[in-house]
């Protein structure tokens, strides 16, 4: 009786390559998940001695007393006029469109069913910060995984520019938690469009936005220039 062949039990080149590729992919996936769920530091401003490896989330101001002029500016914009809007006004405007959802606490017997029916990603009220020559868009979402809910910070810094005849936000950086998605090339554009798709833009503002020819940061305000105004 012949003895078992040692050669037959030795993995081939294809098996070695496939195994190595799977190991690398698994390592990348675990690293990405670690960064996504790594805590983001929410601060009023980025500290001068910021820590290496820490991602900061600086929310734009939301002073309703300073921002209540947005009602007049909204009306002017819808009627086709160019406007300049401050950070306070912009965030007051956004909060009026997408108010925070504050659900009532469910009864104990209904909690399990409610958790199961909850969407896996529930976006909060968007927030805008205007500083220097850049605009930062951020939102804190509720991430529901098998009934367990955690907070997830999504943020993107970029600028507005014309693309295919329309003024759009073009992200320079985009973070999902602490994961720098902008380092993965085309993925940042797809991720930003997916997030923007979670929000329904009011029809009158969408129509007014189509008339924009330029959006620039000017003295920490967002200057919206409408064609013909």
N, C-alpha and C positions, 0 to 999 in steps of 0.2 A: 504494500500500500504506500502510495507516494505521500510525502509530507506536504502540508499546506505551503503554498508559494508565498514567500515573503514579499515578492514584488506585487502580488495582487492586493495586499493590504496597505500598500504605500500610496498615499494620495497623489493624484496626478497634478500637473501644472495648473490645469483649469480649476480644479478643486481648491488648490492653494490660493490662487488669485481671487476666486469667489469668496472664500472664507475671509481673506484679508479685507476685501471690499466691504463685506457685511460688518466686520468688526469696526472699520473706519466709520461707516454710516451710523452704526449704533452709537459709537462714541460721539459723533457730531450731534445726533439727536438728543442724547443725554445732556451734552453741554448746552445745547439750545434751550432745553427745558429748564435747566438750572438757571440760566440767565433770564428767561422769561419770568420765572417765579422769584427771582432774587429781589429783595426789597428795594424800592426806589425811595430816595430821600426827598420828601416834600419840604421845601424851604421858601421863605419870603424872597430871598435872593441867594445866588450862588456864592458860597463863602470864598474869600480870597485864598484861604489855605485848603482848598477842596481836596478831598482824599482821592487817591488813585483807585480806579476801578469802581467808584461810586457814581451812579447816575442820579442826577438831581431833577426834580420837577418843580419849576417855578410857575405858579399860577398868576395870570394877569389879574389886575385889580377889578373888584366888583363893588364899587361904591354907588348905590342907587341914588343918593342925593346929588352926587356929581354927574351921574350918568343919565338922569331923567330927560336930558335934552335930546336923547335918541329918538323920541317920538316925532319931534319936528323934523329931524334929519331923515328919518325913515320916510316921512311924507314927501319931503323934497326929492329924495332919491327915486321914489316910485313915480313922481311926476316928471322925471327926466333931468334932474339937476345934479351937478357935481357936488360932492360933499367931502368934508374932512371929519373924521370921527375918532375920538379918543379911545383909549383902552377901556376906561370905565363905561363909556357910552356903548361901545361895541359889546362888552360882556353883559350889560343890562339888556341890550337888544336881543342877544342870543338866548339869554335866560327866559325872556318873555316868549320866545318861539319854542324853545325846548326846556320847559320847566322841570326841576328835579322831581323824580317820581318818589313819593313817600307812601308806600303801601301800608295799610293797617296790618298790625300783627295778627297772623292767622291763629285760629284755635288749634290746640295741640293735636286733635284728631285729624285736622285738615293739613297740618304742616307737611307730612310726608308726601301727600298728593300734590301739594303746591310746589314743593321742591322738584318733584318729578316732571311737572308741567312747565317749569320755568325755562325760558330760552337759555341756551348755553352761554350766550354773551349778551348782556343787557347794558348798552351804552348809557352813560350819564349825560349831563349837560356839558357841551363843549366849552372850552375856555381858550381865550386868545391873549397872548402877550405880545406887545409891540415894543421893540427895543432896538436901538441903533438902526441898521438897515434890514433887519430880519423880522419875520413874524413867526411866532411859535403857537401851534395849535395843539391842545392837549385835552384829554378826556379820561376820567376814571370810570372804568367799567366793572360790572359785577360778572365774574366768570363762574358759571355753574357747572361743576363736574360731578356727575352721579349724585346730585343732591347736596354736594359740598360747595359752598360759595366763598369766593375770595375776591379781593380787589386787584384789578390789573390796570396799570397806568400805560396809556398809549400817547405818544407825543411826537410831533414832527416840527422841525424848524426849516423854513424855506422862504420863498419869495413868490410874488405874482408875476406872471409873464403871459404874453400872447402865444396861443398855440391853436393852430387851425382856425384862426379868426375869432377866437374867444379868449377872454382873460381867465386863467386858471392858476391854482396854487401848485407850485412845483417844489416838492420836498427836497431839501439838501440832506437832511438826516431824518431818520424815523426810528423810534425805539418802541419795542413791545416789551414792557417791563424794563429789564436792563439789557435786552438783546438788541445790538445795533444792526437792524435789518438793512440799513443803507449800504452795508458792506457786501451785500449779496446782489448788487447790481439791479437787475430788472425787478427783483422781488419787492423793492420799496414802492415802486409805482403801483404794482398790483395790490399791495397791502393798503396803500392810502386810498385807492379807488374803492376797495372793498369796505373800508371803514366809512368813507363818505356816503356810500350807498345805504348805510343804516339810517340815514337822516333824510326826511322829506323836506325839501326846500319849498317855502311858500310860493305859490304861483306868481303873485304880483312882484315879488323880489326877484324871482328867476327871470321874468320878462324884463325887469329893469336892468338886471346884471348883463343881459345880452347886449345892451347898448354901451357897456363900458369899453373904453379904449385903453385905459391904463389904471393900474393900482400901484401906488408907491408909498413907502414909509417916509413921512415928512415931519420932522421935529416930534417924534414919538406919537404921531397920529397916522392913521391910514387915509391917504388921499385917493378918493374914487373919482376918476375923471370920466364923465359921460360925453359921448359924441354930440357935438353941436351945442354944448352948454358953456 
